[in-house]
């Protein structure tokens, strides 16, 4: 799962296979977002009630590098149905994308679409993008976009107080939309907050 967020999108054939896998996975699963006991709350319910997160992870992306949560080369699904997410961004943290020439950006990147040759053409250049992935099922749609292959600005997590996790367990991949990470410097800093279910947290 290294560089999970910014692997190139597959061709039409593999896209059909992945969609079939995702559909099969979604159809076969038993949803666990409902509380196991009457007094248990889901993470989303806890977040909406105003209680603090169950877990917080401070993340530093040197040069906007590609990484994932949970960390590791092929991690388990660390985010469960019913969980809620939020990101607190340190907006003063910047990544320079031009080596000796100063061209700094926060994690929303440049107000310009990336051309062909970038990991995600058509999305903002130098933005910190994320995608969600089920292990072993494949890419999972998030937010209001039904296309599981499309990335999202990581700052979408910061735009809402309680971002609802998908209805199947997932892991998070993220990284800069840049065709050359080798000349980058600086870092982005942010905190991932997770509200867990009182009952089962299916991973």
N, C-alpha and C positions, 0 to 999 in steps of 0.2 A: 504494500500500500504506500510505499514511498512515492512522493510527488502525486499523491492521489488526486489533489484538487486540479492539477493542471496537466494531466495526461491528455493527449490529443483526443478529440472525439472520434469514435470508430466510424468506419464506412457503413453503408446501408445494410449490408448483410449481417455484420456483427451487431448492428443496432437492433435489427429484428430479433436476433437471438436473445440479446440482453433484455429487450422489452418483454419477450415471452417468459424469460426467467423471472423477471420482476412481477409479472402478472400471476405466474404460478405461485410465487412466494407469497404474494398478497392474498391470493385466494385460499391458500392452504393454512395460513396462520390463524391462531386464536388470539384475538385482541386481549391485551392485558392492561389497557389503560384504565379500566374501571377499578375502583378500590377492591381489595380482597375481603375486607371486613367493613362493616357499616361505619366504624369510626376512623378508618384509614382514609387518607387523602392522596390524590395523585399529585405529582410535582406541579402540574399546571394549576390545580386548585390552590395549592400552598402559595405559589407565586402570586396569583391573583388576589389572595387574601392579604398580601403585604408582608409575609414573613420573609426572613432572609434566606439566601440560598443554602443548600446542604453542602455544596462543594464549590471551591473557587480555585482556578488554575491561572497563575500569572505566566503569560507566554511572551517570549522575545523572539522576533523573527529578524535575524541578522541578514541584511541585504534583501529583505522580503522573501527569504528562502522558502521552499516548499516543504511542508511537514503535515502532520496529521494528529488527531486526537481520537482515541488514546495514542500515545507515541509508540514507535516501533515499526519494523518492516512490514508486518501483516497483523495488525492488532485486532482484538475482538471488537464487538459492537459496544461502545461505551455509553451510548445514549439510548434510552428505552422509551417505548410508547408511554405516554402520560407525563413524561418529563417536560420541564420548561427550561429554556435557555435564555441567557442574556449576555451581552458583551459590553464591557466598559473599556472604551478606547482612550488611550493617551494620545490625544490629537497633536501634541507638540512633538511626538516622535516621528522622524522623517527618514526616508530612504533616498539616497542619491543614486541615480541610474546611469550616470555618465562618467564614471571614473574621475579623472582629474578636473573635469568641468563640472561645476555645481549645478545640478538639476534635481532638486529635492521634491518629494511628494509624500503626502500623508497616505493612509491606506485606501482612500478613494481614487487615487491615481490622477491621471491627466484627463482633462475634458476633451478627449479625442479618441476615436475608435481605433483599436489595434488593427493593423493590416494583416494580410496573409503572411504566414511565417511565425506569427505569435501563437502561443498556446490556444488562445481563444480570440480569433479574429472577430471584429464587430463589437467586442466588449471593451470597456475603457482600458487604455494603455496604462501599464504600471499600477493597476488597482490590485488590491488584495482580494482574491476571489475564493469562494469555497464551493464544494459540492458534498453531498451526503451519499454514503455508500453502505449497503448491507453486506455483511460477510456471512454467507458466500453468495448472496443473491444478485448483487450488482448495484448499479446506480439507482437512487431514490429521489423522486421529486420532493421539493420543499417549498414552503411559502405558497404563493398563488400561481406559480408556474407549473403546469402539468408535465413539462418535458424534463425527464430525469437527467438528461445529458447537459442541460444548460447550467452554467455557473451563476453564482450570485455574489454581489458585493458582501464582504464580511461585515461591513457596517450595517447590513440589514438586521443583524442580531442586536445592534445598539439602538436601532430606530424604534423598537417596541420593548416594553418592560418584560413581557413574557412571550417568548417565541415558542410555539408549540412544536414538540418533536413529532416526526412522522409516526404512522401507525404500525411500523415495523422497526425493529432495532437497527441503529445505524452507527457509523463512525464518521468523523469529520475530516476532510482533506482541504488544505488551504495553501495559497501561495501567490506570488506576484505574477501578473500577466505581462511577462517580459521575455523577449527573444534572446537575451544575453544576460545571465545572472552574474557572469564572471567579473564585470566591472562595477558591480553594485557595492555600496557601503552604507553605513548607518543601520538603523533598525526600527522596526515597528514594535510597540509594546501595548499589550491589551490583556484583559482579564476575562476568562470564560467562567460564567456562573451557571450552575446547574441545580435545579430543584428536583429532587428524586421522589419517587413514589414511596409512601409509607409501606405499601404492600410490595408485591413483586416488581423487580426491575429486570425485565427480560432482556438478556444480552446474547 
